[in-house]
C-alpha cells in the first residue's frame, strides 16, 4: 500500500516567478503578492468584499402600528388646520378694522356740508376725484353751491381694510312727479373711502334703488 501523499497547507509561497502566490491547499489561486514584501499571515485567506447590509423590511406588525397612528393623527391635523383658519380670519378682520365709526363720522360731516353748502368741510372730507363728480364741469365751490344738496342717508354697514374703507348708506327720497303722482323710495349707496393726508375721505359712490 502506497504511503499517503503529504498535503501542503494553505499559505503564501514562492511560485517560481519572482512573486508570492496563494496556495489554497489543493491548487494555486490568482491572488499574488510581491516577493520583496513580507508575506501576509499564513492563516488568513483573501476575503471577498463585504456586501452592504440591507435594512430589514418592515413587518406586517410595524405597518399596522403606523396605520393605527394615522387614524388618530389625521383628525388632529384637520382640527388644527380648522382652528388656524378661524384664528387667521379673526386676525384679518381685526386688521381690517370692522369698526366703521371713522367712516360714519366722515360721511356725516360730508352730509352736513351738502346741506349747509360748506365748501371747506366738503374739501376736507372728500377727494378731488369725488368732487369732480358732483358738478357737470370742473369742480368749483360756486358751481357746487348752486346745485341742490344731496339727500343725506343713514349708514347700514361698513368696514376698513388698511387704507381703504367701504360704507353702505341708505338714502330715502320723496317728491312728486306731477300734481297727482308722488315719488317715494330709497337708494342703497356704496361709498368708498381712502386715507389721505392722515384722514378718511370719500373717494367714490355708487347707488342702486332698493324700493
MARDREN-400731 format. One record per residue (C-alpha): residue number from 1; x, z negated, y; residue in three letters. Coordinates in nm, 4 decimals. Layout:
% MARDREN-400731
@n->NUM X->X Z->Z Y->Y res->Ala
...
//
This chain:
% MARDREN-400731
@n->1 X->0.0000 Z->0.0000 Y->0.0000 res->Unk
@n->2 X->0.1398 Z->0.1053 Y->0.3397 res->Unk
@n->3 X->0.2218 Z->-0.1685 Y->0.5945 res->Unk
@n->4 X->-0.0193 Z->-0.1824 Y->0.8912 res->Unk
@n->5 X->0.0939 Z->0.0190 Y->1.1871 res->Unk
@n->6 X->0.1854 Z->-0.2024 Y->1.4870 res->Unk
@n->7 X->-0.0577 Z->-0.1755 Y->1.7826 res->Unk
@n->8 X->0.0875 Z->-0.1638 Y->2.1358 res->Unk
@n->9 X->-0.1195 Z->-0.3941 Y->2.3576 res->Unk
@n->10 X->-0.2763 Z->-0.2524 Y->2.6737 res->Unk
@n->11 X->-0.0466 Z->-0.2528 Y->2.9766 res->Unk
@n->12 X->0.1679 Z->-0.0583 Y->3.2191 res->Unk
@n->13 X->0.4521 Z->0.1347 Y->3.0523 res->Unk
@n->14 X->0.7089 Z->0.3939 Y->3.1474 res->Unk
@n->15 X->0.5584 Z->0.7236 Y->3.0375 res->Unk
@n->16 X->0.8983 Z->0.9010 Y->3.0470 res->Unk
@n->17 X->0.8153 Z->1.0963 Y->3.3641 res->Unk
@n->18 X->0.9567 Z->0.8518 Y->3.6200 res->Unk
@n->19 X->0.6380 Z->0.6545 Y->3.6643 res->Unk
@n->20 X->0.4282 Z->0.3838 Y->3.5079 res->Unk
@n->21 X->0.1082 Z->0.4743 Y->3.3297 res->Unk
@n->22 X->-0.1657 Z->0.2515 Y->3.1936 res->Unk
@n->23 X->-0.1903 Z->0.2300 Y->2.8137 res->Unk
@n->24 X->-0.5378 Z->0.1109 Y->2.7130 res->Unk
@n->25 X->-0.4277 Z->0.0109 Y->2.3621 res->Unk
@n->26 X->-0.5092 Z->0.3414 Y->2.1990 res->Unk
@n->27 X->-0.4114 Z->0.6149 Y->2.4476 res->Unk
@n->28 X->-0.2643 Z->0.6901 Y->2.7863 res->Unk
@n->29 X->-0.5043 Z->0.6900 Y->3.0837 res->Unk
@n->30 X->-0.4940 Z->0.8773 Y->3.4139 res->Unk
@n->31 X->-0.4004 Z->0.5642 Y->3.6106 res->Unk
@n->32 X->-0.0382 Z->0.5698 Y->3.7240 res->Unk
@n->33 X->0.1927 Z->0.3628 Y->3.9462 res->Unk
@n->34 X->0.5398 Z->0.4253 Y->4.0934 res->Unk
@n->35 X->0.8160 Z->0.3069 Y->3.8645 res->Unk
@n->36 X->1.0139 Z->0.1537 Y->4.1554 res->Unk
@n->37 X->0.7306 Z->-0.0907 Y->4.2295 res->Unk
@n->38 X->0.6652 Z->-0.3971 Y->4.0260 res->Unk
@n->39 X->0.4187 Z->-0.3177 Y->3.7569 res->Unk
@n->40 X->0.0758 Z->-0.4638 Y->3.8080 res->Unk
@n->41 X->-0.0187 Z->-0.7604 Y->3.5885 res->Unk
@n->42 X->-0.0348 Z->-0.6517 Y->3.2270 res->Unk
@n->43 X->-0.3621 Z->-0.8233 Y->3.1530 res->Unk
@n->44 X->-0.5718 Z->-0.6579 Y->3.4255 res->Unk
@n->45 X->-0.7065 Z->-0.3137 Y->3.3585 res->Unk
@n->46 X->-0.8172 Z->-0.0891 Y->3.6526 res->Unk
@n->47 X->-1.1676 Z->-0.1843 Y->3.7537 res->Unk
@n->48 X->-1.4269 Z->0.0685 Y->3.8687 res->Unk
@n->49 X->-1.5503 Z->0.0394 Y->4.2293 res->Unk
@n->50 X->-1.8231 Z->-0.2187 Y->4.2655 res->Unk
@n->51 X->-2.1682 Z->-0.0786 Y->4.3293 res->Unk
@n->52 X->-2.3510 Z->-0.2161 Y->4.6366 res->Unk
@n->53 X->-2.6044 Z->-0.4743 Y->4.5432 res->Unk
@n->54 X->-2.9678 Z->-0.3731 Y->4.5911 res->Unk
@n->55 X->-3.2179 Z->-0.6039 Y->4.7492 res->Unk
@n->56 X->-3.4721 Z->-0.7318 Y->4.4997 res->Unk
@n->57 X->-3.8068 Z->-0.5632 Y->4.5179 res->Unk
@n->58 X->-4.0912 Z->-0.7879 Y->4.6314 res->Unk
@n->59 X->-4.3099 Z->-0.9099 Y->4.3534 res->Unk
@n->60 X->-4.6851 Z->-0.8982 Y->4.3494 res->Unk
@n->61 X->-4.6996 Z->-1.2662 Y->4.4451 res->Unk
@n->62 X->-4.4971 Z->-1.2079 Y->4.7639 res->Unk
@n->63 X->-4.7204 Z->-0.9170 Y->4.8663 res->Unk
@n->64 X->-5.0261 Z->-1.1310 Y->4.8090 res->Unk
@n->65 X->-4.8872 Z->-1.4051 Y->5.0321 res->Unk
@n->66 X->-4.8196 Z->-1.1581 Y->5.3160 res->Unk
@n->67 X->-5.1686 Z->-1.0132 Y->5.2942 res->Unk
@n->68 X->-5.3255 Z->-1.3571 Y->5.2916 res->Unk
@n->69 X->-5.1364 Z->-1.4481 Y->5.6110 res->Unk
@n->70 X->-5.2503 Z->-1.1267 Y->5.7759 res->Unk
@n->71 X->-5.6102 Z->-1.2206 Y->5.7014 res->Unk
@n->72 X->-5.5955 Z->-1.5155 Y->5.9427 res->Unk
@n->73 X->-5.3224 Z->-1.3948 Y->6.1812 res->Unk
@n->74 X->-5.5126 Z->-1.0785 Y->6.2823 res->Unk
@n->75 X->-5.8221 Z->-1.2632 Y->6.4138 res->Unk
@n->76 X->-5.5950 Z->-1.4929 Y->6.6155 res->Unk
@n->77 X->-5.4202 Z->-1.1922 Y->6.7694 res->Unk
@n->78 X->-5.7548 Z->-1.0341 Y->6.8620 res->Unk
@n->79 X->-5.8777 Z->-1.3612 Y->7.0119 res->Unk
@n->80 X->-5.5602 Z->-1.3963 Y->7.2168 res->Unk
@n->81 X->-5.5974 Z->-1.0394 Y->7.3436 res->Unk
@n->82 X->-5.9564 Z->-1.1089 Y->7.4485 res->Unk
@n->83 X->-5.8517 Z->-1.4250 Y->7.6329 res->Unk
@n->84 X->-5.5666 Z->-1.2419 Y->7.8068 res->Unk
@n->85 X->-5.8082 Z->-0.9674 Y->7.9115 res->Unk
@n->86 X->-6.0518 Z->-1.2210 Y->8.0562 res->Unk
@n->87 X->-5.7759 Z->-1.4003 Y->8.2448 res->Unk
@n->88 X->-5.6484 Z->-1.0679 Y->8.3771 res->Unk
@n->89 X->-5.9949 Z->-0.9802 Y->8.5034 res->Unk
@n->90 X->-6.0201 Z->-1.3168 Y->8.6793 res->Unk
@n->91 X->-5.6759 Z->-1.2659 Y->8.8317 res->Unk
@n->92 X->-5.7689 Z->-0.9175 Y->8.9559 res->Unk
@n->93 X->-6.0951 Z->-1.0483 Y->9.1025 res->Unk
@n->94 X->-5.9092 Z->-1.3330 Y->9.2736 res->Unk
@n->95 X->-5.6542 Z->-1.0883 Y->9.4130 res->Unk
@n->96 X->-5.9357 Z->-0.8593 Y->9.5181 res->Unk
@n->97 X->-6.0929 Z->-1.1339 Y->9.7236 res->Unk
@n->98 X->-6.4542 Z->-1.1500 Y->9.6092 res->Unk
@n->99 X->-6.5334 Z->-1.3389 Y->9.9311 res->Unk
@n->100 X->-6.6770 Z->-1.0752 Y->10.1668 res->Unk
@n->101 X->-6.7143 Z->-1.3137 Y->10.4635 res->Unk
@n->102 X->-6.4387 Z->-1.1433 Y->10.6725 res->Unk
@n->103 X->-6.6119 Z->-0.8082 Y->10.6216 res->Unk
@n->104 X->-6.9506 Z->-0.9551 Y->10.7121 res->Unk
@n->105 X->-6.8102 Z->-1.1058 Y->11.0337 res->Unk
@n->106 X->-6.6603 Z->-0.7711 Y->11.1322 res->Unk
@n->107 X->-6.9864 Z->-0.5899 Y->11.0639 res->Unk
@n->108 X->-7.1859 Z->-0.8491 Y->11.2605 res->Unk
@n->109 X->-6.9556 Z->-0.8035 Y->11.5606 res->Unk
@n->110 X->-6.9937 Z->-0.4256 Y->11.5346 res->Unk
@n->111 X->-7.3754 Z->-0.4560 Y->11.5146 res->Unk
@n->112 X->-7.3818 Z->-0.6742 Y->11.8274 res->Unk
@n->113 X->-7.1596 Z->-0.4236 Y->12.0072 res->Unk
@n->114 X->-7.4083 Z->-0.1482 Y->11.9186 res->Unk
@n->115 X->-7.6998 Z->-0.3457 Y->12.0633 res->Unk
@n->116 X->-7.5187 Z->-0.4578 Y->12.3802 res->Unk
@n->117 X->-7.3094 Z->-0.1401 Y->12.4112 res->Unk
@n->118 X->-6.9909 Z->-0.3484 Y->12.4325 res->Unk
@n->119 X->-6.7244 Z->-0.0790 Y->12.4024 res->Unk
@n->120 X->-6.4330 Z->-0.3257 Y->12.3905 res->Unk
@n->121 X->-6.5804 Z->-0.5037 Y->12.0884 res->Unk
@n->122 X->-6.6600 Z->-0.1702 Y->11.9272 res->Unk
@n->123 X->-6.2994 Z->-0.0605 Y->11.9605 res->Unk
@n->124 X->-6.1775 Z->-0.3950 Y->11.8215 res->Unk
@n->125 X->-6.3956 Z->-0.3718 Y->11.5099 res->Unk
@n->126 X->-6.3742 Z->-0.0002 Y->11.4216 res->Unk
@n->127 X->-6.1048 Z->0.2603 Y->11.3613 res->Unk
@n->128 X->-6.0648 Z->0.5731 Y->11.5726 res->Unk
@n->129 X->-6.1978 Z->0.7918 Y->11.2893 res->Unk
@n->130 X->-6.5102 Z->0.5747 Y->11.2628 res->Unk
@n->131 X->-6.5747 Z->0.6006 Y->11.6383 res->Unk
@n->132 X->-6.5305 Z->0.9783 Y->11.6310 res->Unk
@n->133 X->-6.8331 Z->0.9964 Y->11.4005 res->Unk
@n->134 X->-7.0505 Z->0.8054 Y->11.6470 res->Unk
@n->135 X->-7.0633 Z->1.0838 Y->11.9042 res->Unk
@n->136 X->-7.1100 Z->1.4579 Y->11.8848 res->Unk
@n->137 X->-6.7891 Z->1.5332 Y->12.0716 res->Unk
@n->138 X->-6.4694 Z->1.3377 Y->12.1245 res->Unk
@n->139 X->-6.5450 Z->0.9668 Y->12.1478 res->Unk
@n->140 X->-6.5714 Z->0.8088 Y->12.4913 res->Unk
@n->141 X->-6.7289 Z->0.4783 Y->12.5824 res->Unk
@n->142 X->-6.9608 Z->0.6538 Y->12.8273 res->Unk
@n->143 X->-7.0804 Z->0.9064 Y->12.5699 res->Unk
@n->144 X->-7.1342 Z->0.6334 Y->12.3111 res->Unk
@n->145 X->-7.3191 Z->0.4051 Y->12.5563 res->Unk
@n->146 X->-7.5647 Z->0.6849 Y->12.6365 res->Unk
@n->147 X->-7.6825 Z->0.7049 Y->12.2758 res->Unk
@n->148 X->-7.9444 Z->0.4955 Y->12.1017 res->Unk
@n->149 X->-7.7941 Z->0.1879 Y->11.9313 res->Unk
@n->150 X->-7.7571 Z->0.1887 Y->11.5552 res->Unk
@n->151 X->-8.0056 Z->-0.0226 Y->11.3625 res->Unk
@n->152 X->-7.8383 Z->-0.3499 Y->11.2566 res->Unk
@n->153 X->-7.8721 Z->-0.4491 Y->10.8933 res->Unk
@n->154 X->-7.8087 Z->-0.7348 Y->10.6520 res->Unk
@n->155 X->-7.5125 Z->-0.7479 Y->10.4147 res->Unk
@n->156 X->-7.6050 Z->-0.7446 Y->10.0452 res->Unk
@n->157 X->-7.2715 Z->-0.7338 Y->9.8667 res->Unk
@n->158 X->-6.9046 Z->-0.6938 Y->9.9480 res->Unk
@n->159 X->-6.5569 Z->-0.7127 Y->9.8008 res->Unk
@n->160 X->-6.1963 Z->-0.6876 Y->9.9148 res->Unk
@n->161 X->-5.9061 Z->-0.5330 Y->9.7255 res->Unk
@n->162 X->-5.5779 Z->-0.5642 Y->9.9102 res->Unk
@n->163 X->-5.6060 Z->-0.3841 Y->10.2459 res->Unk
@n->164 X->-5.9388 Z->-0.2173 Y->10.1578 res->Unk
@n->165 X->-6.2898 Z->-0.3645 Y->10.1655 res->Unk
@n->166 X->-6.6402 Z->-0.2459 Y->10.0822 res->Unk
@n->167 X->-6.9676 Z->-0.3851 Y->10.2196 res->Unk
@n->168 X->-7.3215 Z->-0.2791 Y->10.1246 res->Unk
@n->169 X->-7.5667 Z->-0.3198 Y->10.4153 res->Unk
@n->170 X->-7.9419 Z->-0.2731 Y->10.4060 res->Unk
@n->171 X->-8.0811 Z->-0.1357 Y->10.7329 res->Unk
@n->172 X->-8.4571 Z->-0.1314 Y->10.7886 res->Unk
@n->173 X->-8.6272 Z->0.1016 Y->11.0332 res->Unk
@n->174 X->-8.9789 Z->0.1678 Y->11.1543 res->Unk
@n->175 X->-9.1423 Z->0.4057 Y->11.4034 res->Unk
@n->176 X->-9.3978 Z->0.6797 Y->11.4478 res->Unk
@n->177 X->-9.3605 Z->1.0469 Y->11.3738 res->Unk
@n->178 X->-9.6727 Z->1.1217 Y->11.5813 res->Unk
@n->179 X->-9.9760 Z->0.9364 Y->11.7087 res->Unk
@n->180 X->-10.1195 Z->0.8836 Y->11.3604 res->Unk
@n->181 X->-9.8310 Z->0.8708 Y->11.1068 res->Unk
@n->182 X->-9.5835 Z->0.5833 Y->11.1016 res->Unk
@n->183 X->-9.2352 Z->0.5893 Y->10.9516 res->Unk
@n->184 X->-9.1060 Z->0.2791 Y->10.7723 res->Unk
@n->185 X->-8.8278 Z->0.2382 Y->10.5230 res->Unk
@n->186 X->-8.4767 Z->0.1131 Y->10.4636 res->Unk
@n->187 X->-8.1331 Z->0.2576 Y->10.4095 res->Unk
@n->188 X->-7.8522 Z->0.1145 Y->10.1991 res->Unk
@n->189 X->-7.5253 Z->0.1962 Y->10.3712 res->Unk
@n->190 X->-7.1821 Z->0.1564 Y->10.2144 res->Unk
@n->191 X->-6.9258 Z->0.0632 Y->10.4772 res->Unk
@n->192 X->-6.5562 Z->0.0954 Y->10.4049 res->Unk
@n->193 X->-6.3117 Z->-0.1397 Y->10.5796 res->Unk
@n->194 X->-5.9347 Z->-0.1318 Y->10.6174 res->Unk
@n->195 X->-5.6807 Z->-0.3794 Y->10.7514 res->Unk
@n->196 X->-5.5443 Z->-0.2549 Y->11.0822 res->Unk
@n->197 X->-5.3488 Z->-0.4494 Y->11.3432 res->Unk
@n->198 X->-5.3986 Z->-0.7676 Y->11.1415 res->Unk
@n->199 X->-5.7804 Z->-0.7492 Y->11.1296 res->Unk
@n->200 X->-6.0580 Z->-0.5862 Y->10.9317 res->Unk
@n->201 X->-6.2089 Z->-0.2724 Y->11.0841 res->Unk
@n->202 X->-6.4917 Z->-0.0394 Y->10.9827 res->Unk
@n->203 X->-6.3447 Z->0.2921 Y->10.8756 res->Unk
@n->204 X->-6.6349 Z->0.4833 Y->10.7219 res->Unk
@n->205 X->-7.0058 Z->0.4560 Y->10.6456 res->Unk
@n->206 X->-7.2329 Z->0.6451 Y->10.4075 res->Unk
@n->207 X->-7.6051 Z->0.5662 Y->10.3851 res->Unk
@n->208 X->-7.8849 Z->0.6522 Y->10.1412 res->Unk
@n->209 X->-8.2585 Z->0.5938 Y->10.1793 res->Unk
@n->210 X->-8.3886 Z->0.3466 Y->9.9213 res->Unk
@n->211 X->-8.7619 Z->0.3443 Y->10.0068 res->Unk
//
